[in-house]
Amino acid sequence: MSIEPGLAPMNQIMKLAYDKGWITTFDGNVSVRDARNDWMWITPSGVNKTIMNSNQHLQIPIEAD
């Protein structure tokens, strides 16, 4: 699994959601589809979203039916 530099905005979104009171530190989830490579990047559950880094994202392949 490679870490993409474009994942940093996911971390910023989670921090913003916490700052606005939309989630607690361990609530919520963000996922982003990388259509170029048929991957989904997902933030894990049970992790403090305000201090996440890009190597904590899960890379899941998108499989066609």
All heavy atoms as a GROMACS GRO file, in nm:
protein
  514
    1MET      N    1   0.085  -0.118   0.000
    1MET     CA    2   0.000   0.000   0.000
    1MET      C    3   0.089   0.124   0.000
    1MET      O    4   0.179   0.136   0.080
    1MET     CB    5  -0.088   0.000   0.125
    1MET     CG    6  -0.171   0.126   0.138
    1MET     SD    7  -0.292   0.122   0.272
    1MET     CE    8  -0.189   0.128   0.415
    2SER      N    9   0.062   0.214  -0.091
    2SER     CA   10   0.135   0.340  -0.094
    2SER      C   11   0.051   0.450  -0.032
    2SER      O   12  -0.071   0.445  -0.034
    2SER     CB   13   0.171   0.376  -0.238
    2SER     OG   14   0.053   0.397  -0.312
    3ILE      N   15   0.118   0.549   0.024
    3ILE     CA   16   0.048   0.662   0.084
    3ILE      C   17   0.049   0.777  -0.015
    3ILE      O   18   0.155   0.815  -0.065
    3ILE     CB   19   0.116   0.704   0.217
    3ILE    CG1   20   0.116   0.586   0.313
    3ILE    CG2   21   0.048   0.825   0.277
    3ILE    CD1   22  -0.020   0.528   0.345
    4GLU      N   23  -0.066   0.829  -0.044
    4GLU     CA   24  -0.078   0.937  -0.140
    4GLU      C   25  -0.076   1.072  -0.070
    4GLU      O   26  -0.144   1.089   0.032
    4GLU     CB   27  -0.209   0.922  -0.218
    4GLU     CG   28  -0.221   0.787  -0.283
    4GLU     CD   29  -0.250   0.795  -0.430
    4GLU    OE1   30  -0.281   0.904  -0.479
    4GLU    OE2   31  -0.241   0.691  -0.494
    5PRO      N   32  -0.003   1.169  -0.124
    5PRO     CA   33   0.000   1.302  -0.062
    5PRO      C   34  -0.136   1.369  -0.059
    5PRO      O   35  -0.164   1.451   0.026
    5PRO     CB   36   0.098   1.381  -0.148
    5PRO     CG   37   0.146   1.292  -0.255
    5PRO     CD   38   0.083   1.158  -0.239
    6GLY      N   39  -0.226   1.330  -0.150
    6GLY     CA   40  -0.360   1.388  -0.154
    6GLY      C   41  -0.447   1.348  -0.036
    6GLY      O   42  -0.560   1.397  -0.023
    7LEU      N   43  -0.400   1.261   0.052
    7LEU     CA   44  -0.479   1.220   0.167
    7LEU      C   45  -0.479   1.324   0.278
    7LEU      O   46  -0.564   1.320   0.366
    7LEU     CB   47  -0.429   1.086   0.222
    7LEU     CG   48  -0.451   0.966   0.131
    7LEU    CD1   49  -0.393   0.842   0.194
    7LEU    CD2   50  -0.597   0.947   0.099
    8ALA      N   51  -0.385   1.415   0.276
    8ALA     CA   52  -0.380   1.518   0.380
    8ALA      C   53  -0.512   1.593   0.394
    8ALA      O   54  -0.554   1.622   0.506
    8ALA     CB   55  -0.263   1.614   0.355
    9PRO      N   56  -0.582   1.626   0.284
    9PRO     CA   57  -0.712   1.694   0.300
    9PRO      C   58  -0.814   1.613   0.380
    9PRO      O   59  -0.898   1.669   0.449
    9PRO     CB   60  -0.760   1.717   0.157
    9PRO     CG   61  -0.634   1.724   0.077
    9PRO     CD   62  -0.541   1.625   0.144
   10MET      N   63  -0.806   1.480   0.373
   10MET     CA   64  -0.898   1.397   0.453
   10MET      C   65  -0.874   1.424   0.601
   10MET      O   66  -0.968   1.435   0.679
   10MET     CB   67  -0.879   1.249   0.424
   10MET     CG   68  -0.931   1.206   0.290
   10MET     SD   69  -0.904   1.031   0.258
   10MET     CE   70  -1.016   0.952   0.372
   11ASN      N   71  -0.748   1.436   0.640
   11ASN     CA   72  -0.716   1.465   0.780
   11ASN      C   73  -0.769   1.602   0.819
   11ASN      O   74  -0.822   1.621   0.928
   11ASN     CB   75  -0.565   1.459   0.802
   11ASN     CG   76  -0.508   1.323   0.770
   11ASN    OD1   77  -0.578   1.223   0.776
   11ASN    ND2   78  -0.383   1.319   0.734
   12GLN      N   79  -0.758   1.699   0.729
   12GLN     CA   80  -0.807   1.834   0.756
   12GLN      C   81  -0.959   1.835   0.769
   12GLN      O   82  -1.014   1.906   0.853
   12GLN     CB   83  -0.761   1.929   0.646
   12GLN     CG   84  -0.611   1.947   0.643
   12GLN     CD   85  -0.562   2.013   0.516
   12GLN    OE1   86  -0.636   2.034   0.421
   12GLN    NE2   87  -0.433   2.045   0.514
   13ILE      N   88  -1.029   1.756   0.688
   13ILE     CA   89  -1.174   1.748   0.695
   13ILE      C   90  -1.217   1.690   0.830
   13ILE      O   91  -1.311   1.740   0.893
   13ILE     CB   92  -1.230   1.664   0.579
   13ILE    CG1   93  -1.213   1.740   0.448
   13ILE    CG2   94  -1.376   1.627   0.603
   13ILE    CD1   95  -1.236   1.656   0.325
   14MET      N   96  -1.150   1.586   0.875
   14MET     CA   97  -1.185   1.527   1.005
   14MET      C   98  -1.161   1.628   1.118
   14MET      O   99  -1.242   1.640   1.209
   14MET     CB  100  -1.104   1.399   1.029
   14MET     CG  101  -1.135   1.287   0.933
   14MET     SD  102  -1.308   1.236   0.925
   14MET     CE  103  -1.336   1.179   1.089
   15LYS      N  104  -1.053   1.701   1.113
   15LYS     CA  105  -1.024   1.803   1.215
   15LYS      C  106  -1.130   1.912   1.212
   15LYS      O  107  -1.179   1.956   1.316
   15LYS     CB  108  -0.884   1.861   1.191
   15LYS     CG  109  -0.845   1.974   1.284
   15LYS     CD  110  -0.797   1.922   1.417
   15LYS     CE  111  -0.731   2.029   1.500
   15LYS     NZ  112  -0.820   2.125   1.560
   16LEU      N  113  -1.169   1.957   1.093
   16LEU     CA  114  -1.271   2.060   1.079
   16LEU      C  115  -1.405   2.012   1.135
   16LEU      O  116  -1.474   2.086   1.206
   16LEU     CB  117  -1.287   2.100   0.932
   16LEU     CG  118  -1.395   2.203   0.902
   16LEU    CD1  119  -1.364   2.336   0.969
   16LEU    CD2  120  -1.410   2.219   0.751
   17ALA      N  121  -1.443   1.888   1.104
   17ALA     CA  122  -1.568   1.833   1.156
   17ALA      C  123  -1.568   1.830   1.308
   17ALA      O  124  -1.668   1.859   1.373
   17ALA     CB  125  -1.592   1.693   1.100
   18TYR      N  126  -1.454   1.796   1.367
   18TYR     CA  127  -1.442   1.797   1.512
   18TYR      C  128  -1.451   1.940   1.566
   18TYR      O  129  -1.524   1.967   1.661
   18TYR     CB  130  -1.310   1.734   1.556
   18TYR     CG  131  -1.285   1.750   1.703
   18TYR    CD1  132  -1.352   1.670   1.795
   18TYR    CD2  133  -1.197   1.846   1.751
   18TYR    CE1  134  -1.331   1.686   1.931
   18TYR    CE2  135  -1.176   1.863   1.886
   18TYR     CZ  136  -1.244   1.782   1.976
   18TYR     OH  137  -1.224   1.799   2.110
   19ASP      N  138  -1.378   2.033   1.504
   19ASP     CA  139  -1.378   2.172   1.550
   19ASP      C  140  -1.518   2.233   1.545
   19ASP      O  141  -1.553   2.317   1.628
   19ASP     CB  142  -1.283   2.257   1.466
   19ASP     CG  143  -1.137   2.224   1.492
   19ASP    OD1  144  -1.106   2.157   1.594
   19ASP    OD2  145  -1.052   2.264   1.409
   20LYS      N  146  -1.600   2.191   1.450
   20LYS     CA  147  -1.736   2.243   1.437
   20LYS      C  148  -1.835   2.170   1.527
   20LYS      O  149  -1.952   2.204   1.531
   20LYS     CB  150  -1.782   2.236   1.292
   20LYS     CG  151  -1.707   2.333   1.203
   20LYS     CD  152  -1.773   2.345   1.068
   20LYS     CE  153  -1.710   2.455   0.988
   20LYS     NZ  154  -1.761   2.586   1.021
   21GLY      N  155  -1.789   2.066   1.598
   21GLY     CA  156  -1.875   1.993   1.689
   21GLY      C  157  -1.963   1.889   1.620
   21GLY      O  158  -2.058   1.839   1.679
   22TRP      N  159  -1.930   1.855   1.496
   22TRP     CA  160  -2.010   1.758   1.422
   22TRP      C  161  -1.979   1.615   1.464
   22TRP      O  162  -2.061   1.526   1.447
   22TRP     CB  163  -1.987   1.771   1.273
   22TRP     CG  164  -2.030   1.904   1.216
   22TRP    CD1  165  -2.115   1.994   1.271
   22TRP    CD2  166  -1.988   1.960   1.092
   22TRP    NE1  167  -2.128   2.103   1.190
   22TRP    CE2  168  -2.052   2.085   1.079
   22TRP    CE3  169  -1.904   1.918   0.991
   22TRP    CZ2  170  -2.034   2.166   0.968
   22TRP    CZ3  171  -1.886   1.999   0.882
   22TRP    CH2  172  -1.951   2.122   0.870
   23ILE      N  173  -1.858   1.591   1.514
   23ILE     CA  174  -1.817   1.458   1.559
   23ILE      C  175  -1.735   1.473   1.687
   23ILE      O  176  -1.686   1.581   1.717
   23ILE     CB  177  -1.732   1.384   1.453
   23ILE    CG1  178  -1.602   1.462   1.424
   23ILE    CG2  179  -1.811   1.357   1.327
   23ILE    CD1  180  -1.501   1.386   1.339
   24THR      N  181  -1.724   1.364   1.761
   24THR     CA  182  -1.629   1.362   1.871
   24THR      C  183  -1.497   1.307   1.816
   24THR      O  184  -1.489   1.271   1.698
   24THR     CB  185  -1.678   1.274   1.988
   24THR    OG1  186  -1.684   1.138   1.944
   24THR    CG2  187  -1.815   1.319   2.038
   25THR      N  188  -1.396   1.300   1.897
   25THR     CA  189  -1.265   1.261   1.846
   25THR      C  190  -1.263   1.121   1.785
   25THR      O  191  -1.184   1.095   1.695
   25THR     CB  192  -1.158   1.269   1.956
   25THR    OG1  193  -1.200   1.192   2.067
   25THR    CG2  194  -1.132   1.411   1.996
   26PHE      N  195  -1.347   1.030   1.833
   26PHE     CA  196  -1.345   0.893   1.781
   26PHE      C  197  -1.466   0.860   1.694
   26PHE      O  198  -1.481   0.746   1.651
   26PHE     CB  199  -1.333   0.794   1.896
   26PHE     CG  200  -1.200   0.802   1.966
   26PHE    CD1  201  -1.184   0.882   2.079
   26PHE    CD2  202  -1.091   0.735   1.916
   26PHE    CE1  203  -1.061   0.891   2.142
   26PHE    CE2  204  -0.967   0.744   1.979
   26PHE     CZ  205  -0.953   0.822   2.093
   27ASP      N  206  -1.554   0.957   1.668
   27ASP     CA  207  -1.671   0.937   1.581
   27ASP      C  208  -1.637   0.968   1.438
   27ASP      O  209  -1.534   1.026   1.407
   27ASP     CB  210  -1.785   1.033   1.620
   27ASP     CG  211  -1.855   0.995   1.747
   27ASP    OD1  212  -1.840   0.880   1.791
   27ASP    OD2  213  -1.926   1.082   1.801
   28GLY      N  214  -1.729   0.938   1.350
   28GLY     CA  215  -1.723   0.984   1.213
   28GLY      C  216  -1.625   0.906   1.128
   28GLY      O  217  -1.547   0.825   1.177
   29ASN      N  218  -1.637   0.933   1.002
   29ASN     CA  219  -1.555   0.862   0.904
   29ASN      C  220  -1.555   0.942   0.776
   29ASN      O  221  -1.652   1.008   0.744
   29ASN     CB  222  -1.618   0.724   0.882
   29ASN     CG  223  -1.534   0.636   0.797
   29ASN    OD1  224  -1.548   0.638   0.677
   29ASN    ND2  225  -1.447   0.558   0.859
   30VAL      N  226  -1.446   0.938   0.705
   30VAL     CA  227  -1.436   1.002   0.574
   30VAL      C  228  -1.383   0.898   0.477
   30VAL      O  229  -1.292   0.822   0.509
   30VAL     CB  230  -1.340   1.124   0.578
   30VAL    CG1  231  -1.313   1.176   0.438
   30VAL    CG2  232  -1.397   1.234   0.664
   31SER      N  233  -1.443   0.894   0.360
   31SER     CA  234  -1.390   0.807   0.255
   31SER      C  235  -1.382   0.886   0.125
   31SER      O  236  -1.462   0.976   0.100
   31SER     CB  237  -1.478   0.683   0.237
   31SER     OG  238  -1.609   0.720   0.202
   32VAL      N  239  -1.281   0.853   0.046
   32VAL     CA  240  -1.258   0.920  -0.081
   32VAL      C  241  -1.228   0.813  -0.184
   32VAL      O  242  -1.150   0.721  -0.160
   32VAL     CB  243  -1.138   1.018  -0.071
   32VAL    CG1  244  -1.103   1.075  -0.208
   32VAL    CG2  245  -1.168   1.128   0.027
   33ARG      N  246  -1.291   0.828  -0.300
   33ARG     CA  247  -1.265   0.734  -0.408
   33ARG      C  248  -1.158   0.790  -0.501
   33ARG      O  249  -1.166   0.904  -0.546
   33ARG     CB  250  -1.392   0.709  -0.488
   33ARG     CG  251  -1.368   0.612  -0.601
   33ARG     CD  252  -1.491   0.581  -0.680
   33ARG     NE  253  -1.456   0.488  -0.786
   33ARG     CZ  254  -1.543   0.433  -0.865
   33ARG    NH1  255  -1.670   0.462  -0.853
   33ARG    NH2  256  -1.503   0.350  -0.959
   34ASP      N  257  -1.059   0.709  -0.530
   34ASP     CA  258  -0.956   0.742  -0.626
   34ASP      C  259  -0.992   0.669  -0.755
   34ASP      O  260  -0.954   0.554  -0.775
   34ASP     CB  261  -0.819   0.700  -0.575
   34ASP     CG  262  -0.706   0.733  -0.671
   34ASP    OD1  263  -0.735   0.774  -0.785
   34ASP    OD2  264  -0.590   0.717  -0.632
   35ALA      N  265  -1.070   0.734  -0.839
   35ALA     CA  266  -1.121   0.670  -0.961
   35ALA      C  267  -1.010   0.638  -1.060
   35ALA      O  268  -1.025   0.548  -1.143
   35ALA     CB  269  -1.226   0.760  -1.026
   36ARG      N  270  -0.898   0.708  -1.053
   36ARG     CA  271  -0.787   0.681  -1.144
   36ARG      C  272  -0.732   0.542  -1.124
   36ARG      O  273  -0.687   0.476  -1.216
   36ARG     CB  274  -0.673   0.781  -1.125
   36ARG     CG  275  -0.708   0.925  -1.146
   36ARG     CD  276  -0.595   1.012  -1.094
   36ARG     NE  277  -0.578   0.981  -0.951
   36ARG     CZ  278  -0.474   1.012  -0.879
   36ARG    NH1  279  -0.373   1.075  -0.932
   36ARG    NH2  280  -0.467   0.982  -0.751
   37ASN      N  281  -0.732   0.498  -0.999
   37ASN     CA  282  -0.668   0.370  -0.965
   37ASN      C  283  -0.764   0.268  -0.907
   37ASN      O  284  -0.722   0.164  -0.859
   37ASN     CB  285  -0.555   0.395  -0.865
   37ASN     CG  286  -0.449   0.487  -0.924
   37ASN    OD1  287  -0.404   0.466  -1.035
   37ASN    ND2  288  -0.412   0.589  -0.851
   38ASP      N  289  -0.894   0.296  -0.909
   38ASP     CA  290  -0.995   0.205  -0.854
   38ASP      C  291  -0.969   0.167  -0.708
   38ASP      O  292  -0.968   0.050  -0.672
   38ASP     CB  293  -1.007   0.078  -0.941
   38ASP     CG  294  -1.066   0.110  -1.077
   38ASP    OD1  295  -1.152   0.199  -1.086
   38ASP    OD2  296  -1.027   0.043  -1.174
   39TRP      N  297  -0.945   0.270  -0.626
   39TRP     CA  298  -0.925   0.251  -0.482
   39TRP      C  299  -1.020   0.339  -0.404
   39TRP      O  300  -1.060   0.446  -0.451
   39TRP     CB  301  -0.783   0.292  -0.440
   39TRP     CG  302  -0.675   0.204  -0.491
   39TRP    CD1  303  -0.593   0.228  -0.597
   39TRP    CD2  304  -0.636   0.078  -0.438
   39TRP    NE1  305  -0.506   0.125  -0.614
   39TRP    CE2  306  -0.530   0.031  -0.517
   39TRP    CE3  307  -0.680   0.001  -0.332
   39TRP    CZ2  308  -0.467  -0.090  -0.492
   39TRP    CZ3  309  -0.617  -0.119  -0.308
   39TRP    CH2  310  -0.511  -0.164  -0.388
   40MET      N  311  -1.053   0.298  -0.284
   40MET     CA  312  -1.120   0.382  -0.185
   40MET      C  313  -1.022   0.401  -0.071
   40MET      O  314  -0.956   0.306  -0.030
   40MET     CB  315  -1.247   0.315  -0.128
   40MET     CG  316  -1.362   0.306  -0.221
   40MET     SD  317  -1.447   0.462  -0.243
   40MET     CE  318  -1.523   0.487  -0.086
   41TRP      N  319  -1.012   0.523  -0.022
   41TRP     CA  320  -0.933   0.553   0.097
   41TRP      C  321  -1.032   0.582   0.208
   41TRP      O  322  -1.123   0.664   0.192
   41TRP     CB  323  -0.844   0.674   0.074
   41TRP     CG  324  -0.735   0.646  -0.024
   41TRP    CD1  325  -0.738   0.669  -0.159
   41TRP    CD2  326  -0.609   0.589   0.004
   41TRP    NE1  327  -0.620   0.630  -0.216
   41TRP    CE2  328  -0.538   0.580  -0.117
   41TRP    CE3  329  -0.547   0.544   0.121
   41TRP    CZ2  330  -0.409   0.529  -0.126
   41TRP    CZ3  331  -0.418   0.493   0.112
   41TRP    CH2  332  -0.351   0.486  -0.010
   42ILE      N  333  -1.021   0.514   0.321
   42ILE     CA  334  -1.118   0.525   0.430
   42ILE      C  335  -1.044   0.549   0.560
   42ILE      O  336  -0.943   0.484   0.588
   42ILE     CB  337  -1.202   0.396   0.441
   42ILE    CG1  338  -1.271   0.368   0.306
   42ILE    CG2  339  -1.303   0.407   0.554
   42ILE    CD1  340  -1.339   0.235   0.300
   43THR      N  341  -1.097   0.641   0.642
   43THR     CA  342  -1.040   0.661   0.775
   43THR      C  343  -1.090   0.547   0.865
   43THR      O  344  -1.206   0.507   0.857
   43THR     CB  345  -1.081   0.796   0.834
   43THR    OG1  346  -1.223   0.805   0.838
   43THR    CG2  347  -1.025   0.912   0.753
   44PRO      N  348  -1.006   0.493   0.948
   44PRO     CA  349  -1.046   0.382   1.034
   44PRO      C  350  -1.131   0.428   1.151
   44PRO      O  351  -1.126   0.544   1.193
   44PRO     CB  352  -0.912   0.326   1.084
   44PRO     CG  353  -0.820   0.442   1.080
   44PRO     CD  354  -0.864   0.527   0.965
   45SER      N  355  -1.210   0.336   1.205
   45SER     CA  356  -1.288   0.368   1.325
   45SER      C  357  -1.201   0.348   1.448
   45SER      O  358  -1.098   0.280   1.443
   45SER     CB  359  -1.412   0.278   1.333
   45SER     OG  360  -1.373   0.143   1.339
   46GLY      N  361  -1.241   0.410   1.557
   46GLY     CA  362  -1.169   0.393   1.682
   46GLY      C  363  -1.036   0.465   1.690
   46GLY      O  364  -0.954   0.435   1.777
   47VAL      N  365  -1.011   0.558   1.597
   47VAL     CA  366  -0.887   0.634   1.594
   47VAL      C  367  -0.919   0.780   1.617
   47VAL      O  368  -1.018   0.831   1.563
   47VAL     CB  369  -0.815   0.615   1.458
   47VAL    CG1  370  -0.693   0.704   1.448
   47VAL    CG2  371  -0.777   0.471   1.438
   48ASN      N  372  -0.839   0.847   1.697
   48ASN     CA  373  -0.860   0.990   1.722
   48ASN      C  374  -0.844   1.066   1.592
   48ASN      O  375  -0.734   1.076   1.537
   48ASN     CB  376  -0.761   1.040   1.827
   48ASN     CG  377  -0.787   1.182   1.869
   48ASN    OD1  378  -0.831   1.265   1.791
   48ASN    ND2  379  -0.761   1.210   1.995
   49LYS      N  380  -0.955   1.118   1.540
   49LYS     CA  381  -0.955   1.182   1.408
   49LYS      C  382  -0.884   1.317   1.405
   49LYS      O  383  -0.849   1.366   1.299
   49LYS     CB  384  -1.099   1.201   1.358
   49LYS     CG  385  -1.184   1.075   1.353
   49LYS     CD  386  -1.125   0.966   1.266
   49LYS     CE  387  -1.218   0.853   1.237
   49LYS     NZ  388  -1.244   0.760   1.342
   50THR      N  389  -0.862   1.378   1.519
   50THR     CA  390  -0.797   1.509   1.521
   50THR      C  391  -0.646   1.500   1.509
   50THR      O  392  -0.581   1.601   1.484
   50THR     CB  393  -0.833   1.588   1.648
   50THR    OG1  394  -0.786   1.517   1.762
   50THR    CG2  395  -0.983   1.609   1.659
   51ILE      N  396  -0.590   1.381   1.527
   51ILE     CA  397  -0.444   1.366   1.518
   51ILE      C  398  -0.403   1.256   1.421
   51ILE      O  399  -0.295   1.201   1.430
   51ILE     CB  400  -0.382   1.342   1.657
   51ILE    CG1  401  -0.441   1.216   1.721
   51ILE    CG2  402  -0.398   1.462   1.747
   51ILE    CD1  403  -0.371   1.173   1.849
   52MET      N  404  -0.490   1.226   1.325
   52MET     CA  405  -0.459   1.122   1.226
   52MET      C  406  -0.350   1.168   1.132
   52MET      O  407  -0.333   1.287   1.108
   52MET     CB  408  -0.583   1.090   1.143
   52MET     CG  409  -0.686   1.008   1.214
   52MET     SD  410  -0.813   0.953   1.100
   52MET     CE  411  -0.716   0.845   0.998
   53ASN      N  412  -0.279   1.071   1.079
   53ASN     CA  413  -0.187   1.101   0.969
   53ASN      C  414  -0.220   1.008   0.853
   53ASN      O  415  -0.295   0.912   0.869
   53ASN     CB  416  -0.041   1.092   1.014
   53ASN     CG  417  -0.008   0.958   1.070
   53ASN    OD1  418  -0.028   0.856   1.006
   53ASN    ND2  419   0.045   0.955   1.192
   54SER      N  420  -0.166   1.037   0.738
   54SER     CA  421  -0.204   0.967   0.616
   54SER      C  422  -0.174   0.818   0.616
   54SER      O  423  -0.239   0.742   0.546
   54SER     CB  424  -0.138   1.033   0.495
   54SER     OG  425  -0.187   1.164   0.480
   55ASN      N  426  -0.078   0.774   0.695
   55ASN     CA  427  -0.048   0.631   0.696
   55ASN      C  428  -0.150   0.550   0.775
   55ASN      O  429  -0.141   0.429   0.780
   55ASN     CB  430   0.095   0.603   0.744
   55ASN     CG  431   0.115   0.634   0.890
   55ASN    OD1  432   0.026   0.687   0.957
   55ASN    ND2  433   0.232   0.604   0.939
   56GLN      N  434  -0.249   0.615   0.836
   56GLN     CA  435  -0.355   0.545   0.909
   56GLN      C  436  -0.478   0.517   0.823
   56GLN      O  437  -0.568   0.448   0.867
   56GLN     CB  438  -0.396   0.625   1.032
   56GLN     CG  439  -0.287   0.632   1.137
   56GLN     CD  440  -0.325   0.722   1.251
   56GLN    OE1  441  -0.335   0.843   1.234
   56GLN    NE2  442  -0.348   0.663   1.365
   57HIS      N  443  -0.482   0.570   0.702
   57HIS     CA  444  -0.596   0.547   0.613
   57HIS      C  445  -0.590   0.405   0.558
   57HIS      O  446  -0.482   0.350   0.535
   57HIS     CB  447  -0.596   0.646   0.497
   57HIS     CG  448  -0.617   0.787   0.541
   57HIS    ND1  449  -0.514   0.869   0.578
   57HIS    CD2  450  -0.730   0.858   0.555
   57HIS    CE1  451  -0.563   0.986   0.612
   57HIS    NE2  452  -0.693   0.982   0.600
   58LEU      N  453  -0.706   0.347   0.535
   58LEU     CA  454  -0.714   0.215   0.477
   58LEU      C  455  -0.735   0.228   0.327
   58LEU      O  456  -0.820   0.304   0.282
   58LEU     CB  457  -0.832   0.137   0.538
   58LEU     CG  458  -0.831   0.126   0.690
   58LEU    CD1  459  -0.958   0.060   0.738
   58LEU    CD2  460  -0.709   0.049   0.736
   59GLN      N  461  -0.658   0.156   0.250
   59GLN     CA  462  -0.672   0.156   0.104
   59GLN      C  463  -0.745   0.030   0.065
   59GLN      O  464  -0.696  -0.081   0.088
   59GLN     CB  465  -0.534   0.162   0.039
   59GLN     CG  466  -0.538   0.175  -0.110
   59GLN     CD  467  -0.400   0.170  -0.170
   59GLN    OE1  468  -0.316   0.092  -0.128
   59GLN    NE2  469  -0.376   0.253  -0.269
   60ILE      N  470  -0.864   0.046   0.008
   60ILE     CA  471  -0.949  -0.068  -0.027
   60ILE      C  472  -0.970  -0.069  -0.178
   60ILE      O  473  -1.013   0.031  -0.236
   60ILE     CB  474  -1.088  -0.055   0.043
   60ILE    CG1  475  -1.073  -0.031   0.193
   60ILE    CG2  476  -1.175  -0.176   0.012
   60ILE    CD1  477  -1.009  -0.143   0.269
   61PRO      N  478  -0.945  -0.182  -0.244
   61PRO     CA  479  -0.969  -0.187  -0.388
   61PRO      C  480  -1.118  -0.187  -0.418
   61PRO      O  481  -1.198  -0.243  -0.344
   61PRO     CB  482  -0.905  -0.319  -0.432
   61PRO     CG  483  -0.902  -0.402  -0.309
   61PRO     CD  484  -0.892  -0.308  -0.192
   62ILE      N  485  -1.154  -0.120  -0.527
   62ILE     CA  486  -1.293  -0.120  -0.573
   62ILE      C  487  -1.303  -0.230  -0.679
   62ILE      O  488  -1.233  -0.226  -0.779
   62ILE     CB  489  -1.331   0.015  -0.634
   62ILE    CG1  490  -1.319   0.125  -0.528
   62ILE    CG2  491  -1.472   0.010  -0.693
   62ILE    CD1  492  -1.333   0.265  -0.582
   63GLU      N  493  -1.391  -0.324  -0.655
   63GLU     CA  494  -1.406  -0.435  -0.748
   63GLU      C  495  -1.534  -0.418  -0.828
   63GLU      O  496  -1.639  -0.388  -0.772
   63GLU     CB  497  -1.409  -0.567  -0.673
   63GLU     CG  498  -1.280  -0.595  -0.597
   63GLU     CD  499  -1.286  -0.724  -0.520
   63GLU    OE1  500  -1.380  -0.802  -0.539
   63GLU    OE2  501  -1.194  -0.745  -0.438
   64ALA      N  502  -1.525  -0.437  -0.958
   64ALA     CA  503  -1.643  -0.428  -1.045
   64ALA      C  504  -1.727  -0.554  -1.028
   64ALA      O  505  -1.674  -0.663  -1.003
   64ALA     CB  506  -1.600  -0.410  -1.189
   65ASP      N  507  -1.857  -0.536  -1.044
   65ASP     CA  508  -1.947  -0.654  -1.037
   65ASP      C  509  -1.939  -0.738  -1.162
   65ASP      O  510  -1.914  -0.700  -1.266
   65ASP     CB  511  -2.091  -0.609  -1.018
   65ASP     CG  512  -2.110  -0.550  -0.878
   65ASP    OD1  513  -2.033  -0.584  -0.788
   65ASP    OD2  514  -2.204  -0.470  -0.862
   0.00000   0.00000   0.00000
